[in-house]
Amino acid sequence: MEREERNNRVYPVEKAESLDYKLRKVVQNPRTILKSFIRPGMMILDLGCGPGFFTIEIAKMLNDSGKVIAADLQQGMLDKIRTKISGTLIEEKIELHKCEADTIGLKSKVDLILAFYVVHEIKDHDRLFEEIKAILKPGGKFLIAEPSFHITRKAFEEMTNKLMKAGFEVSQAPKILFSRSITATDPFRS
């Protein structure tokens, strides 16, 4: 199987537990990674949320205001989150949203978009980045992290170039272990 084909595969629901374990919270702590980005009252999109590793922590970080939209292509991932949050205090802060194969399909405008280990799974980056621009509020940020053990530096640079070609301004993101990461903003909407 060619590398590009492997990169575009969607992570299977059957392996979701491997994305959500205690040691990962030490290595890739959501609070540490996101603390400089999240403020109460924000609307945040966790794109490709999987079983909710970041989603649940984001909801807790929003305290008493704001919302996180957990968006995933696979209903099974969203079902895992629903089970985890059912009957909890954060349940009302999390909106579950099923994406379609070729679109996020979100009407809401958001302050922050987190795409953690997901952009490489999406074939059409140009279309993705245009859709991101349409749903990102003025002054909003787009945080991308990709697995360095899976995505080459060259592939990450190509993705970053497409992002800039789409009109985003790219800057450094927090250092994340085992990851290549950037933050993007739309300078024309700040």
C-alpha positions in Angstrom: 0.0 0.0 0.0 1.4 3.4 -0.9 2.2 5.9 1.8 -0.4 8.5 0.6 -3.2 5.9 0.6 -2.2 4.9 4.1 -2.3 8.5 5.2 -5.8 9.0 3.9 -7.4 6.1 5.8 -9.8 7.0 8.6 -8.9 5.6 12.0 -11.2 2.7 12.7 -13.8 2.9 15.5 -12.8 -0.5 16.7 -9.4 0.9 17.7 -10.8 4.0 19.4 -9.5 2.9 22.8 -5.9 3.4 21.6 -6.7 7.1 21.2 -8.0 7.5 24.7 -5.8 6.2 27.5 -4.2 7.6 30.7 -0.6 7.7 29.6 -1.6 9.8 26.6 -2.9 12.5 29.0 0.7 12.7 30.3 2.3 12.8 26.9 -0.3 14.9 25.1 -2.2 16.7 27.9 -5.1 18.6 26.3 -5.1 21.3 29.0 -1.4 21.9 28.5 -1.7 22.0 24.7 -4.8 24.2 24.6 -4.5 26.5 27.6 -3.3 29.5 25.6 -6.2 29.1 23.1 -9.3 28.5 25.2 -11.3 31.2 27.0 -14.8 30.9 28.6 -17.6 31.6 26.2 -15.9 30.3 23.1 -17.4 28.1 20.4 -14.8 25.4 19.6 -14.8 22.7 16.9 -12.9 19.5 17.6 -12.7 18.2 14.0 -12.1 14.5 13.8 -12.8 14.2 17.5 -12.6 10.4 17.7 -13.7 9.1 21.0 -13.5 12.5 22.7 -10.0 12.7 24.1 -9.8 16.5 23.5 -13.5 17.1 23.4 -14.2 16.3 27.0 -11.3 18.3 28.3 -12.2 21.3 26.2 -15.7 21.2 27.6 -14.3 21.2 31.2 -11.9 24.1 30.3 -14.8 26.2 29.1 -16.1 26.3 32.7 -19.7 27.6 32.8 -19.9 29.1 29.3 -19.2 28.2 25.7 -19.6 25.0 23.7 -17.5 22.4 21.9 -18.7 20.8 18.7 -17.4 17.2 18.5 -17.4 16.5 14.7 -16.4 13.2 13.2 -17.1 11.2 10.0 -17.9 8.1 12.0 -21.1 7.8 14.0 -19.4 5.1 16.1 -16.9 7.7 17.5 -19.7 10.1 18.3 -21.6 7.3 20.1 -18.5 6.7 22.3 -18.6 10.3 23.3 -22.3 10.2 24.0 -21.8 7.3 26.3 -19.0 9.0 28.2 -20.9 12.3 28.7 -24.5 11.0 29.2 -25.8 12.3 32.5 -22.7 14.4 33.3 -22.4 18.2 33.9 -20.6 18.7 30.6 -23.2 16.9 28.5 -24.9 20.2 27.6 -21.6 21.8 26.6 -20.9 19.2 23.9 -22.7 19.2 20.5 -22.2 16.0 18.5 -22.0 16.5 14.7 -21.6 13.9 12.0 -19.6 15.1 9.1 -20.1 13.8 5.5 -17.3 12.2 3.5 -16.6 15.4 1.5 -17.7 18.2 3.9 -17.8 19.2 7.6 -21.3 20.4 6.9 -21.3 22.8 9.9 -23.4 26.0 9.8 -22.2 27.4 13.1 -19.3 29.9 13.3 -16.5 29.0 15.7 -13.6 30.7 17.5 -11.2 27.8 17.5 -10.8 24.7 15.4 -8.7 21.9 16.6 -7.7 19.3 14.0 -5.5 16.8 16.0 -4.1 14.0 13.9 -6.9 14.3 11.3 -5.9 16.5 8.4 -3.8 13.7 6.8 -7.0 11.6 6.7 -8.7 14.1 4.5 -8.0 13.8 0.8 -9.0 17.3 -0.5 -7.0 19.8 1.6 -7.9 22.7 -0.6 -11.6 22.1 -0.1 -11.1 21.5 3.6 -9.2 24.8 4.1 -11.9 26.8 2.2 -14.6 25.3 4.4 -12.5 26.1 7.5 -12.3 29.7 6.4 -16.1 29.8 6.0 -16.8 28.6 9.5 -14.0 30.4 11.4 -15.0 33.6 13.1 -12.9 36.8 12.5 -9.9 36.5 14.8 -10.4 32.8 15.1 -7.6 30.2 15.1 -7.1 26.9 13.5 -4.7 24.5 15.4 -3.4 21.6 13.4 -1.3 18.8 14.8 -0.2 15.8 12.8 1.7 12.7 13.9 5.4 13.1 13.2 5.8 9.3 13.2 3.3 9.0 10.4 3.5 12.3 8.4 6.9 13.3 6.9 8.3 16.8 7.2 7.8 17.2 3.5 4.2 16.1 3.6 3.6 18.5 6.4 5.3 21.4 4.6 3.1 20.6 1.5 0.0 20.8 3.7 1.2 24.0 5.2 1.8 25.5 1.8 -1.8 24.6 0.7 -3.0 26.3 3.9 -1.1 29.5 3.0 -2.3 29.3 -0.6 -5.9 29.3 0.8 -5.1 32.6 2.4 -4.2 31.6 6.0 -1.4 33.1 7.9 0.6 30.4 9.6 2.5 30.6 12.9 4.1 28.3 15.4 1.9 26.2 17.6 2.8 24.8 21.0 5.3 22.0 20.9 3.5 18.7 21.1 5.4 15.5 21.6 5.4 13.1 18.6 3.7 15.9 16.5 4.2 18.5 13.9 1.9 21.5 14.6 1.0 24.9 13.4 -1.6 27.6 14.1 -3.4 29.4 11.3 -5.5 32.5 11.2 -7.2 34.3 8.3 -5.5 37.7 8.3 -8.3 39.2 6.3 -10.9 38.4 8.9 -9.0 39.4 12.1 
